[in-house]
Amino acid sequence: MTLLVGVAGLGAIGSVVCRILDAGVPGLRLEAVASGDPVRAAARCAGFATPPPVLSPEALAKACDIVVDCAPPQAFRSIAAPALKHSRLLLTVSAAAVLEHPDLVTGAQAGQGQIQLATGALLGLDAVRAAAEGVIHSAKLVTTKPPRSLAKARFVIDQGIDLSNLRAPLRLFAGVARDGARAFPSNVNVAAALSLAGIGPDRTGLEIWADPAATRNCHEVTVDADSARFTMRIENIPSDENPASARIAALSAVAALRRLTAPLVAGS
């Protein structure tokens, strides 16, 4: 059986997902795409072996078995709601947007489809989920990024913070994941994902740093649980198109899609 995949959003992440699907992934077929800019989306797919049609989010949900949300966080609801209404699997890279729309999660729990997070920009969530089956005493994420990766963040703009001539590391935020996800919706999906896998957005600690010496988007997780204590660190190469995103984020979505039809799946 071949699963039909629709991709919403053809930016730095979605365009990579579409290109890999067009090249061929066993058991999956790129059926259609959706975009806030249909002309640009069609142009990006013009050279594909099988250029997909550009549909509305509603039509995408009707036509596809799986909807992959790669759009900006503000478009999440317009993509997720029709996908869940039609009982589709919604694969999203926007963990921060999931936190902002708990009613959609409630709808999924009621049997209207399923939401899955593609979280390749943060390692070890299988260990966090396992620890959450017991008792997690604390969980914290420290994110450090080059200033250019944070320059367009809502919090930075609203606070009038100039990162263009930063000389030393600057802590921009210290608090919990829920507040951080609202202040930096396009930058800390990793914090939202960690909180959803573990002890929730109001108990998961978060620090965000801009460091002029950093060349990669770095995330360090520390978890203390009754089953294990562990620290994990990942250094992601920023996307050429959008430095707020990591290259591995798009590959994470593709890996999550492959799991759906793979004869063997490694990791929980």
ChimeraX commands (.cxc) that place a marker at each C-alpha (Angstrom):
marker #1 position 0.00,0.00,0.00 radius 0.5
marker #1 position 1.24,3.50,-0.84 radius 0.5
marker #1 position 0.48,6.37,1.54 radius 0.5
marker #1 position -0.31,9.71,-0.05 radius 0.5
marker #1 position 1.60,12.61,1.48 radius 0.5
marker #1 position 0.70,16.29,1.36 radius 0.5
marker #1 position 3.21,18.94,2.41 radius 0.5
marker #1 position 2.04,22.33,3.69 radius 0.5
marker #1 position 4.67,25.04,3.52 radius 0.5
marker #1 position 7.54,25.02,1.03 radius 0.5
marker #1 position 10.16,27.02,2.86 radius 0.5
marker #1 position 13.53,25.81,4.13 radius 0.5
marker #1 position 12.04,22.62,5.58 radius 0.5
marker #1 position 9.10,21.81,3.32 radius 0.5
marker #1 position 11.00,22.19,0.06 radius 0.5
marker #1 position 13.58,19.63,1.21 radius 0.5
marker #1 position 10.87,17.20,2.32 radius 0.5
marker #1 position 9.14,17.53,-1.06 radius 0.5
marker #1 position 12.34,17.03,-3.02 radius 0.5
marker #1 position 13.21,13.83,-1.17 radius 0.5
marker #1 position 9.69,12.46,-1.54 radius 0.5
marker #1 position 9.71,13.25,-5.25 radius 0.5
marker #1 position 13.00,11.36,-5.62 radius 0.5
marker #1 position 11.28,8.33,-4.11 radius 0.5
marker #1 position 10.62,6.94,-0.64 radius 0.5
marker #1 position 9.26,3.37,-0.46 radius 0.5
marker #1 position 5.57,3.25,0.45 radius 0.5
marker #1 position 5.07,7.01,0.17 radius 0.5
marker #1 position 4.06,9.35,-2.64 radius 0.5
marker #1 position 4.04,13.13,-2.75 radius 0.5
marker #1 position 0.45,13.79,-3.73 radius 0.5
marker #1 position 0.03,17.55,-3.30 radius 0.5
marker #1 position 1.34,20.67,-1.57 radius 0.5
marker #1 position -0.19,23.75,0.06 radius 0.5
marker #1 position 1.36,27.17,0.52 radius 0.5
marker #1 position 0.55,30.73,1.44 radius 0.5
marker #1 position 2.28,31.62,-1.83 radius 0.5
marker #1 position 0.93,29.18,-4.47 radius 0.5
marker #1 position 2.95,30.72,-7.32 radius 0.5
marker #1 position 6.23,30.34,-5.44 radius 0.5
marker #1 position 5.29,26.81,-4.38 radius 0.5
marker #1 position 4.54,25.77,-7.96 radius 0.5
marker #1 position 7.85,27.23,-9.10 radius 0.5
marker #1 position 9.75,25.27,-6.45 radius 0.5
marker #1 position 8.17,22.02,-7.61 radius 0.5
marker #1 position 8.40,22.73,-11.36 radius 0.5
marker #1 position 11.55,20.64,-11.84 radius 0.5
marker #1 position 10.26,17.59,-9.99 radius 0.5
marker #1 position 9.84,14.25,-11.71 radius 0.5
marker #1 position 6.14,14.52,-10.86 radius 0.5
marker #1 position 5.22,18.12,-9.97 radius 0.5
marker #1 position 2.40,18.03,-7.38 radius 0.5
marker #1 position -0.67,20.25,-7.55 radius 0.5
marker #1 position -0.89,23.20,-5.17 radius 0.5
marker #1 position -4.09,22.90,-3.11 radius 0.5
marker #1 position -5.78,24.67,-0.24 radius 0.5
marker #1 position -5.21,23.17,3.25 radius 0.5
marker #1 position -8.77,21.78,3.17 radius 0.5
marker #1 position -8.29,20.14,-0.23 radius 0.5
marker #1 position -4.88,18.85,0.86 radius 0.5
marker #1 position -6.45,17.14,3.87 radius 0.5
marker #1 position -9.10,15.51,1.68 radius 0.5
marker #1 position -6.59,14.26,-0.89 radius 0.5
marker #1 position -3.84,12.87,1.37 radius 0.5
marker #1 position -3.38,10.22,4.05 radius 0.5
marker #1 position -0.65,12.24,5.77 radius 0.5
marker #1 position -0.30,16.01,6.07 radius 0.5
marker #1 position 3.20,17.30,6.82 radius 0.5
marker #1 position 3.11,20.78,8.36 radius 0.5
marker #1 position 6.27,22.71,7.51 radius 0.5
marker #1 position 4.64,26.16,7.48 radius 0.5
marker #1 position 5.33,29.08,9.84 radius 0.5
marker #1 position 3.76,28.68,13.32 radius 0.5
marker #1 position 1.04,31.25,12.62 radius 0.5
marker #1 position -0.34,29.02,9.85 radius 0.5
marker #1 position -0.50,25.93,12.04 radius 0.5
marker #1 position -4.21,26.01,12.85 radius 0.5
marker #1 position -5.29,26.51,9.23 radius 0.5
marker #1 position -3.35,23.37,8.29 radius 0.5
marker #1 position -3.91,21.21,11.36 radius 0.5
marker #1 position -7.65,21.72,11.81 radius 0.5
marker #1 position -8.73,20.33,8.40 radius 0.5
marker #1 position -6.19,17.49,8.64 radius 0.5
marker #1 position -7.59,16.35,11.98 radius 0.5
marker #1 position -11.18,16.92,10.84 radius 0.5
marker #1 position -10.56,14.40,8.08 radius 0.5
marker #1 position -8.89,12.00,10.55 radius 0.5
marker #1 position -5.46,12.30,8.95 radius 0.5
marker #1 position -2.05,11.84,10.46 radius 0.5
marker #1 position -0.60,15.33,10.98 radius 0.5
marker #1 position 3.19,15.39,11.10 radius 0.5
marker #1 position 4.45,18.78,12.22 radius 0.5
marker #1 position 7.75,20.49,12.96 radius 0.5
marker #1 position 5.97,23.22,14.97 radius 0.5
marker #1 position 5.94,21.94,18.54 radius 0.5
marker #1 position 5.57,25.51,19.80 radius 0.5
marker #1 position 2.36,25.86,17.77 radius 0.5
marker #1 position 1.00,22.64,19.29 radius 0.5
marker #1 position 1.34,24.21,22.74 radius 0.5
marker #1 position -0.69,27.20,21.58 radius 0.5
marker #1 position -3.59,25.08,20.30 radius 0.5
marker #1 position -4.43,22.51,22.99 radius 0.5
marker #1 position -7.97,22.12,21.64 radius 0.5
marker #1 position -6.55,20.46,18.53 radius 0.5
marker #1 position -4.75,17.94,20.73 radius 0.5
marker #1 position -8.04,17.30,22.52 radius 0.5
marker #1 position -9.71,16.71,19.17 radius 0.5
marker #1 position -7.01,14.23,18.20 radius 0.5
marker #1 position -7.55,12.40,21.50 radius 0.5
marker #1 position -11.23,12.12,20.60 radius 0.5
marker #1 position -10.27,10.12,17.53 radius 0.5
marker #1 position -9.95,12.87,14.93 radius 0.5
marker #1 position -6.59,11.88,13.52 radius 0.5
marker #1 position -3.22,12.01,15.23 radius 0.5
marker #1 position -0.51,14.63,15.74 radius 0.5
marker #1 position 3.13,13.60,15.55 radius 0.5
marker #1 position 6.10,15.88,16.19 radius 0.5
marker #1 position 9.19,15.62,14.02 radius 0.5
marker #1 position 11.93,16.61,16.44 radius 0.5
marker #1 position 15.27,15.88,14.78 radius 0.5
marker #1 position 16.73,19.20,15.89 radius 0.5
marker #1 position 16.73,17.81,19.45 radius 0.5
marker #1 position 18.20,14.43,20.28 radius 0.5
marker #1 position 17.14,11.82,22.81 radius 0.5
marker #1 position 13.38,12.34,23.12 radius 0.5
marker #1 position 12.95,8.57,23.24 radius 0.5
marker #1 position 14.92,8.62,26.51 radius 0.5
marker #1 position 12.82,11.50,27.82 radius 0.5
marker #1 position 9.58,9.68,26.99 radius 0.5
marker #1 position 10.89,6.56,28.70 radius 0.5
marker #1 position 11.86,8.53,31.81 radius 0.5
marker #1 position 8.39,10.12,31.86 radius 0.5
marker #1 position 6.90,6.66,32.38 radius 0.5
marker #1 position 8.45,6.98,35.82 radius 0.5
marker #1 position 9.12,10.27,37.63 radius 0.5
marker #1 position 11.11,13.13,36.11 radius 0.5
marker #1 position 12.30,15.47,38.83 radius 0.5
marker #1 position 13.61,18.18,36.50 radius 0.5
marker #1 position 14.24,18.91,32.83 radius 0.5
marker #1 position 16.04,21.90,31.35 radius 0.5
marker #1 position 17.12,23.04,27.92 radius 0.5
marker #1 position 19.85,25.60,27.23 radius 0.5
marker #1 position 19.78,26.86,23.64 radius 0.5
marker #1 position 22.67,28.85,22.17 radius 0.5
marker #1 position 22.49,30.28,18.67 radius 0.5
marker #1 position 24.41,32.71,16.45 radius 0.5
marker #1 position 22.86,36.20,16.67 radius 0.5
marker #1 position 21.62,36.03,13.06 radius 0.5
marker #1 position 19.52,32.99,13.97 radius 0.5
marker #1 position 17.67,35.01,16.62 radius 0.5
marker #1 position 17.59,38.48,15.07 radius 0.5
marker #1 position 14.05,38.07,13.70 radius 0.5
marker #1 position 12.57,36.46,16.81 radius 0.5
marker #1 position 9.40,38.12,18.11 radius 0.5
marker #1 position 10.91,38.74,21.56 radius 0.5
marker #1 position 14.07,40.33,20.15 radius 0.5
marker #1 position 12.10,42.67,17.89 radius 0.5
marker #1 position 9.52,43.60,20.55 radius 0.5
marker #1 position 12.25,44.35,23.10 radius 0.5
marker #1 position 14.28,46.36,20.59 radius 0.5
marker #1 position 17.38,44.25,21.18 radius 0.5
marker #1 position 20.19,44.89,18.69 radius 0.5
marker #1 position 22.17,41.71,18.06 radius 0.5
marker #1 position 24.10,43.01,15.06 radius 0.5
marker #1 position 27.20,44.04,16.99 radius 0.5
marker #1 position 27.13,41.59,19.88 radius 0.5
marker #1 position 30.59,41.15,21.43 radius 0.5
marker #1 position 29.88,38.55,24.12 radius 0.5
marker #1 position 27.23,35.89,24.84 radius 0.5
marker #1 position 23.90,37.45,25.83 radius 0.5
marker #1 position 21.16,35.61,27.68 radius 0.5
marker #1 position 17.90,36.61,26.06 radius 0.5
marker #1 position 15.52,34.46,28.08 radius 0.5
marker #1 position 15.35,32.45,31.29 radius 0.5
marker #1 position 12.10,30.82,32.33 radius 0.5
marker #1 position 9.90,27.91,31.34 radius 0.5
marker #1 position 9.23,26.33,27.96 radius 0.5
marker #1 position 5.68,27.67,27.59 radius 0.5
marker #1 position 6.76,31.29,27.89 radius 0.5
marker #1 position 9.82,30.71,25.74 radius 0.5
marker #1 position 7.77,29.12,22.98 radius 0.5
marker #1 position 5.49,32.16,22.91 radius 0.5
marker #1 position 8.40,34.61,22.83 radius 0.5
marker #1 position 10.43,32.66,20.27 radius 0.5
marker #1 position 7.85,30.60,18.29 radius 0.5
marker #1 position 10.14,29.92,15.33 radius 0.5
marker #1 position 13.32,29.36,17.33 radius 0.5
marker #1 position 12.59,27.02,20.22 radius 0.5
marker #1 position 10.39,24.25,18.90 radius 0.5
marker #1 position 12.96,22.04,20.61 radius 0.5
marker #1 position 11.92,23.37,24.03 radius 0.5
marker #1 position 8.26,22.74,23.30 radius 0.5
marker #1 position 9.05,19.23,22.05 radius 0.5
marker #1 position 11.11,18.46,25.17 radius 0.5
marker #1 position 8.27,19.64,27.40 radius 0.5
marker #1 position 5.67,17.57,25.54 radius 0.5
marker #1 position 7.83,14.46,25.79 radius 0.5
marker #1 position 8.55,15.01,29.48 radius 0.5
marker #1 position 7.04,17.00,32.34 radius 0.5
marker #1 position 5.12,19.68,30.50 radius 0.5
marker #1 position 5.75,23.27,29.39 radius 0.5
marker #1 position 5.29,24.83,32.83 radius 0.5
marker #1 position 7.93,22.66,34.54 radius 0.5
marker #1 position 10.54,22.45,31.78 radius 0.5
marker #1 position 13.27,25.05,32.25 radius 0.5
marker #1 position 14.64,27.03,29.32 radius 0.5
marker #1 position 17.49,29.46,28.69 radius 0.5
marker #1 position 18.14,31.10,25.32 radius 0.5
marker #1 position 21.51,32.65,24.52 radius 0.5
marker #1 position 22.82,34.62,21.53 radius 0.5
marker #1 position 26.54,34.01,21.15 radius 0.5
marker #1 position 28.61,35.81,18.48 radius 0.5
marker #1 position 31.19,32.99,18.64 radius 0.5
marker #1 position 28.60,30.32,17.84 radius 0.5
marker #1 position 28.38,28.98,14.30 radius 0.5
marker #1 position 25.73,26.34,14.96 radius 0.5
marker #1 position 22.38,26.13,16.76 radius 0.5
marker #1 position 23.29,24.31,19.97 radius 0.5
marker #1 position 20.89,22.63,22.40 radius 0.5
marker #1 position 21.87,21.02,25.69 radius 0.5
marker #1 position 19.31,19.02,27.64 radius 0.5
marker #1 position 19.66,17.95,31.27 radius 0.5
marker #1 position 17.15,15.53,32.79 radius 0.5
marker #1 position 17.04,14.16,36.32 radius 0.5
marker #1 position 14.59,11.27,36.82 radius 0.5
marker #1 position 14.05,8.34,39.15 radius 0.5
marker #1 position 15.25,6.03,36.37 radius 0.5
marker #1 position 18.25,7.95,35.03 radius 0.5
marker #1 position 20.16,11.19,34.91 radius 0.5
marker #1 position 21.35,12.28,31.50 radius 0.5
marker #1 position 22.73,15.22,29.59 radius 0.5
marker #1 position 22.52,15.51,25.82 radius 0.5
marker #1 position 24.02,18.08,23.47 radius 0.5
marker #1 position 23.48,18.63,19.76 radius 0.5
marker #1 position 25.07,21.22,17.47 radius 0.5
marker #1 position 22.90,21.79,14.41 radius 0.5
marker #1 position 24.04,23.42,11.18 radius 0.5
marker #1 position 21.63,26.25,10.34 radius 0.5
marker #1 position 19.66,26.10,7.10 radius 0.5
marker #1 position 21.12,28.26,4.32 radius 0.5
marker #1 position 17.65,29.58,3.52 radius 0.5
marker #1 position 16.47,30.22,7.07 radius 0.5
marker #1 position 19.15,30.39,9.82 radius 0.5
marker #1 position 16.45,30.02,12.49 radius 0.5
marker #1 position 15.93,26.44,11.26 radius 0.5
marker #1 position 18.40,23.57,11.39 radius 0.5
marker #1 position 19.20,21.51,8.32 radius 0.5
marker #1 position 18.41,18.38,10.28 radius 0.5
marker #1 position 14.81,19.52,10.89 radius 0.5
marker #1 position 13.77,18.67,7.33 radius 0.5
marker #1 position 15.59,15.35,7.49 radius 0.5
marker #1 position 13.78,14.66,10.75 radius 0.5
marker #1 position 10.42,14.98,9.00 radius 0.5
marker #1 position 11.55,12.61,6.24 radius 0.5
marker #1 position 12.84,10.10,8.81 radius 0.5
marker #1 position 9.48,10.25,10.62 radius 0.5
marker #1 position 7.70,9.53,7.33 radius 0.5
marker #1 position 9.98,6.57,6.58 radius 0.5
marker #1 position 9.08,5.03,9.95 radius 0.5
marker #1 position 5.47,4.72,8.82 radius 0.5
marker #1 position 6.25,2.11,6.17 radius 0.5
marker #1 position 9.64,0.73,7.28 radius 0.5
marker #1 position 9.87,-3.01,8.06 radius 0.5
marker #1 position 12.15,-2.23,11.03 radius 0.5
marker #1 position 12.10,0.84,13.26 radius 0.5
marker #1 position 15.01,1.62,15.59 radius 0.5
marker #1 position 14.16,3.64,18.70 radius 0.5
marker #1 position 10.88,4.19,20.49 radius 0.5
marker link #1:1,2 radius 0.2
marker link #1:2,3 radius 0.2
marker link #1:3,4 radius 0.2
marker link #1:4,5 radius 0.2
marker link #1:5,6 radius 0.2
marker link #1:6,7 radius 0.2
marker link #1:7,8 radius 0.2
marker link #1:8,9 radius 0.2
marker link #1:9,10 radius 0.2
marker link #1:10,11 radius 0.2
marker link #1:11,12 radius 0.2
marker link #1:12,13 radius 0.2
marker link #1:13,14 radius 0.2
marker link #1:14,15 radius 0.2
marker link #1:15,16 radius 0.2
marker link #1:16,17 radius 0.2
marker link #1:17,18 radius 0.2
marker link #1:18,19 radius 0.2
marker link #1:19,20 radius 0.2
marker link #1:20,21 radius 0.2
marker link #1:21,22 radius 0.2
marker link #1:22,23 radius 0.2
marker link #1:23,24 radius 0.2
marker link #1:24,25 radius 0.2
marker link #1:25,26 radius 0.2
marker link #1:26,27 radius 0.2
marker link #1:27,28 radius 0.2
marker link #1:28,29 radius 0.2
marker link #1:29,30 radius 0.2
marker link #1:30,31 radius 0.2
marker link #1:31,32 radius 0.2
marker link #1:32,33 radius 0.2
marker link #1:33,34 radius 0.2
marker link #1:34,35 radius 0.2
marker link #1:35,36 radius 0.2
marker link #1:36,37 radius 0.2
marker link #1:37,38 radius 0.2
marker link #1:38,39 radius 0.2
marker link #1:39,40 radius 0.2
marker link #1:40,41 radius 0.2
marker link #1:41,42 radius 0.2
marker link #1:42,43 radius 0.2
marker link #1:43,44 radius 0.2
marker link #1:44,45 radius 0.2
marker link #1:45,46 radius 0.2
marker link #1:46,47 radius 0.2
marker link #1:47,48 radius 0.2
marker link #1:48,49 radius 0.2
marker link #1:49,50 radius 0.2
marker link #1:50,51 radius 0.2
marker link #1:51,52 radius 0.2
marker link #1:52,53 radius 0.2
marker link #1:53,54 radius 0.2
marker link #1:54,55 radius 0.2
marker link #1:55,56 radius 0.2
marker link #1:56,57 radius 0.2
marker link #1:57,58 radius 0.2
marker link #1:58,59 radius 0.2
marker link #1:59,60 radius 0.2
marker link #1:60,61 radius 0.2
marker link #1:61,62 radius 0.2
marker link #1:62,63 radius 0.2
marker link #1:63,64 radius 0.2
marker link #1:64,65 radius 0.2
marker link #1:65,66 radius 0.2
marker link #1:66,67 radius 0.2
marker link #1:67,68 radius 0.2
marker link #1:68,69 radius 0.2
marker link #1:69,70 radius 0.2
marker link #1:70,71 radius 0.2
marker link #1:71,72 radius 0.2
marker link #1:72,73 radius 0.2
marker link #1:73,74 radius 0.2
marker link #1:74,75 radius 0.2
marker link #1:75,76 radius 0.2
marker link #1:76,77 radius 0.2
marker link #1:77,78 radius 0.2
marker link #1:78,79 radius 0.2
marker link #1:79,80 radius 0.2
marker link #1:80,81 radius 0.2
marker link #1:81,82 radius 0.2
marker link #1:82,83 radius 0.2
marker link #1:83,84 radius 0.2
marker link #1:84,85 radius 0.2
marker link #1:85,86 radius 0.2
marker link #1:86,87 radius 0.2
marker link #1:87,88 radius 0.2
marker link #1:88,89 radius 0.2
marker link #1:89,90 radius 0.2
marker link #1:90,91 radius 0.2
marker link #1:91,92 radius 0.2
marker link #1:92,93 radius 0.2
marker link #1:93,94 radius 0.2
marker link #1:94,95 radius 0.2
marker link #1:95,96 radius 0.2
marker link #1:96,97 radius 0.2
marker link #1:97,98 radius 0.2
marker link #1:98,99 radius 0.2
marker link #1:99,100 radius 0.2
marker link #1:100,101 radius 0.2
marker link #1:101,102 radius 0.2
marker link #1:102,103 radius 0.2
marker link #1:103,104 radius 0.2
marker link #1:104,105 radius 0.2
marker link #1:105,106 radius 0.2
marker link #1:106,107 radius 0.2
marker link #1:107,108 radius 0.2
marker link #1:108,109 radius 0.2
marker link #1:109,110 radius 0.2
marker link #1:110,111 radius 0.2
marker link #1:111,112 radius 0.2
marker link #1:112,113 radius 0.2
marker link #1:113,114 radius 0.2
marker link #1:114,115 radius 0.2
marker link #1:115,116 radius 0.2
marker link #1:116,117 radius 0.2
marker link #1:117,118 radius 0.2
marker link #1:118,119 radius 0.2
marker link #1:119,120 radius 0.2
marker link #1:120,121 radius 0.2
marker link #1:121,122 radius 0.2
marker link #1:122,123 radius 0.2
marker link #1:123,124 radius 0.2
marker link #1:124,125 radius 0.2
marker link #1:125,126 radius 0.2
marker link #1:126,127 radius 0.2
marker link #1:127,128 radius 0.2
marker link #1:128,129 radius 0.2
marker link #1:129,130 radius 0.2
marker link #1:130,131 radius 0.2
marker link #1:131,132 radius 0.2
marker link #1:132,133 radius 0.2
marker link #1:133,134 radius 0.2
marker link #1:134,135 radius 0.2
marker link #1:135,136 radius 0.2
marker link #1:136,137 radius 0.2
marker link #1:137,138 radius 0.2
marker link #1:138,139 radius 0.2
marker link #1:139,140 radius 0.2
marker link #1:140,141 radius 0.2
marker link #1:141,142 radius 0.2
marker link #1:142,143 radius 0.2
marker link #1:143,144 radius 0.2
marker link #1:144,145 radius 0.2
marker link #1:145,146 radius 0.2
marker link #1:146,147 radius 0.2
marker link #1:147,148 radius 0.2
marker link #1:148,149 radius 0.2
marker link #1:149,150 radius 0.2
marker link #1:150,151 radius 0.2
marker link #1:151,152 radius 0.2
marker link #1:152,153 radius 0.2
marker link #1:153,154 radius 0.2
marker link #1:154,155 radius 0.2
marker link #1:155,156 radius 0.2
marker link #1:156,157 radius 0.2
marker link #1:157,158 radius 0.2
marker link #1:158,159 radius 0.2
marker link #1:159,160 radius 0.2
marker link #1:160,161 radius 0.2
marker link #1:161,162 radius 0.2
marker link #1:162,163 radius 0.2
marker link #1:163,164 radius 0.2
marker link #1:164,165 radius 0.2
marker link #1:165,166 radius 0.2
marker link #1:166,167 radius 0.2
marker link #1:167,168 radius 0.2
marker link #1:168,169 radius 0.2
marker link #1:169,170 radius 0.2
marker link #1:170,171 radius 0.2
marker link #1:171,172 radius 0.2
marker link #1:172,173 radius 0.2
marker link #1:173,174 radius 0.2
marker link #1:174,175 radius 0.2
marker link #1:175,176 radius 0.2
marker link #1:176,177 radius 0.2
marker link #1:177,178 radius 0.2
marker link #1:178,179 radius 0.2
marker link #1:179,180 radius 0.2
marker link #1:180,181 radius 0.2
marker link #1:181,182 radius 0.2
marker link #1:182,183 radius 0.2
marker link #1:183,184 radius 0.2
marker link #1:184,185 radius 0.2
marker link #1:185,186 radius 0.2
marker link #1:186,187 radius 0.2
marker link #1:187,188 radius 0.2
marker link #1:188,189 radius 0.2
marker link #1:189,190 radius 0.2
marker link #1:190,191 radius 0.2
marker link #1:191,192 radius 0.2
marker link #1:192,193 radius 0.2
marker link #1:193,194 radius 0.2
marker link #1:194,195 radius 0.2
marker link #1:195,196 radius 0.2
marker link #1:196,197 radius 0.2
marker link #1:197,198 radius 0.2
marker link #1:198,199 radius 0.2
marker link #1:199,200 radius 0.2
marker link #1:200,201 radius 0.2
marker link #1:201,202 radius 0.2
marker link #1:202,203 radius 0.2
marker link #1:203,204 radius 0.2
marker link #1:204,205 radius 0.2
marker link #1:205,206 radius 0.2
marker link #1:206,207 radius 0.2
marker link #1:207,208 radius 0.2
marker link #1:208,209 radius 0.2
marker link #1:209,210 radius 0.2
marker link #1:210,211 radius 0.2
marker link #1:211,212 radius 0.2
marker link #1:212,213 radius 0.2
marker link #1:213,214 radius 0.2
marker link #1:214,215 radius 0.2
marker link #1:215,216 radius 0.2
marker link #1:216,217 radius 0.2
marker link #1:217,218 radius 0.2
marker link #1:218,219 radius 0.2
marker link #1:219,220 radius 0.2
marker link #1:220,221 radius 0.2
marker link #1:221,222 radius 0.2
marker link #1:222,223 radius 0.2
marker link #1:223,224 radius 0.2
marker link #1:224,225 radius 0.2
marker link #1:225,226 radius 0.2
marker link #1:226,227 radius 0.2
marker link #1:227,228 radius 0.2
marker link #1:228,229 radius 0.2
marker link #1:229,230 radius 0.2
marker link #1:230,231 radius 0.2
marker link #1:231,232 radius 0.2
marker link #1:232,233 radius 0.2
marker link #1:233,234 radius 0.2
marker link #1:234,235 radius 0.2
marker link #1:235,236 radius 0.2
marker link #1:236,237 radius 0.2
marker link #1:237,238 radius 0.2
marker link #1:238,239 radius 0.2
marker link #1:239,240 radius 0.2
marker link #1:240,241 radius 0.2
marker link #1:241,242 radius 0.2
marker link #1:242,243 radius 0.2
marker link #1:243,244 radius 0.2
marker link #1:244,245 radius 0.2
marker link #1:245,246 radius 0.2
marker link #1:246,247 radius 0.2
marker link #1:247,248 radius 0.2
marker link #1:248,249 radius 0.2
marker link #1:249,250 radius 0.2
marker link #1:250,251 radius 0.2
marker link #1:251,252 radius 0.2
marker link #1:252,253 radius 0.2
marker link #1:253,254 radius 0.2
marker link #1:254,255 radius 0.2
marker link #1:255,256 radius 0.2
marker link #1:256,257 radius 0.2
marker link #1:257,258 radius 0.2
marker link #1:258,259 radius 0.2
marker link #1:259,260 radius 0.2
marker link #1:260,261 radius 0.2
marker link #1:261,262 radius 0.2
marker link #1:262,263 radius 0.2
marker link #1:263,264 radius 0.2
marker link #1:264,265 radius 0.2
marker link #1:265,266 radius 0.2
marker link #1:266,267 radius 0.2
marker link #1:267,268 radius 0.2
view
